[in-house]
Amino acid sequence: DVYKRQDMCYVLACQRPDIFSAIAPVAGCMMESTFLNCSHPDAIPVFETHGTDDRITLYGGDPDYSDTYGGFLGVEETLDYWVKKNACTHFNTDTLPDADPTDCSRVVRELYHGNQSRQQVWLYKLVGGRHDWPGAWGNMDVQISVEIWNFFRGCMQ
């Protein structure tokens, strides 16, 4: 039931923003049903990490319901939703140093933000990456657990 677990971050952001003040799905997806029922008005900082060559949770999504779990949005569509929901007005992008050229992937960082700490949406796009946990397996250019912790800390300031 891999898709249900991956969707949990987005479900919690939509249904319980009073308990979870930020989310950081790694190789996660936003199911179409979650998207259609996400109406809570609060801004929720989001930090998505996703491989462009992920064969389990497709970067482009599954709008045709080709899997038995139902359709899910692609990463770009998901980010667009959260950027609008969080009223992000600024955008920065850069490519992190290729610390491990043997992992066959690079990290492109896309940062969207507004004027308040809760108005954030980050993407660490693993170009060429698969269903990775950067720093543990797959992409080794970044320690994603450390990056997530720093993101959460920054959202609380």
Order of alpha helices (4+ residues) and beta strands (2+ residues): alpha-alpha-beta-alpha-beta-beta-beta-alpha
